[in-house]
Amino acid sequence: MPVITVNWWKGNDRTARGDLVAGITDVVTRVSGCPRESVTVIVRDVELGHWGKGGRLADDRGPAGPRSSQ
């Protein structure tokens, strides 16, 4: 029974979370051969102020967060 945890920036809507869960479930099912019902995906929304990259908090990187500096 695979359990996958995804941490991503807070602000993604329910549709995006549903798409992510469906896509991950599809890949895990295809690769592992286990039934869809056995795949658990946990999505954690993380505040930008709780996410660090390159020695700085993500909310210090501008209004778009880390994406603006890539």
C-alpha positions in Angstrom: 0.0 0.0 0.0 2.0 3.0 -1.2 1.7 6.3 0.7 2.9 9.4 -1.1 3.3 12.8 0.6 3.5 16.0 -1.4 4.5 19.3 0.1 3.7 22.3 -2.1 3.0 26.0 -1.7 -0.2 27.0 -0.2 -2.6 28.6 -2.6 -3.4 25.8 -5.0 -7.1 25.2 -5.4 -9.1 22.0 -5.0 -9.1 21.3 -8.7 -5.3 21.4 -8.8 -5.0 19.1 -5.7 -7.5 16.7 -7.4 -5.4 16.7 -10.6 -2.2 16.1 -8.7 -3.7 13.2 -6.7 -5.2 11.6 -9.8 -1.9 11.9 -11.7 0.3 10.6 -8.9 -2.2 7.7 -8.4 -2.0 6.9 -12.1 1.8 6.7 -12.2 2.1 4.7 -9.0 -0.6 2.2 -10.2 1.2 1.8 -13.5 4.7 1.4 -12.1 3.8 -0.7 -9.1 0.9 -2.7 -10.4 -1.1 -2.2 -7.3 -4.8 -1.3 -7.4 -5.8 2.4 -7.4 -7.6 1.8 -4.1 -4.3 1.0 -2.4 -2.6 4.3 -3.3 -2.8 7.0 -0.7 -1.7 10.6 -1.5 -1.3 13.2 1.2 -1.1 16.8 0.0 0.3 19.3 2.5 -0.1 23.0 1.8 2.9 24.9 3.1 2.9 28.7 3.8 5.7 30.5 1.9 7.0 31.8 5.2 7.6 28.1 6.2 9.5 27.2 3.1 13.1 27.9 2.5 15.3 27.7 -0.6 18.8 29.0 -1.1 19.1 30.2 2.4 16.1 32.4 2.2 12.4 32.1 3.1 10.2 31.8 0.0 8.1 34.8 0.9 11.3 37.0 0.8 11.6 36.2 -2.9 8.8 38.5 -4.2 5.1 38.2 -4.6 5.2 35.0 -6.6 7.4 33.3 -4.1 10.3 31.0 -5.2 9.0 30.8 -8.8 9.9 34.4 -9.4 13.6 33.8 -9.0 14.0 30.7 -11.1 
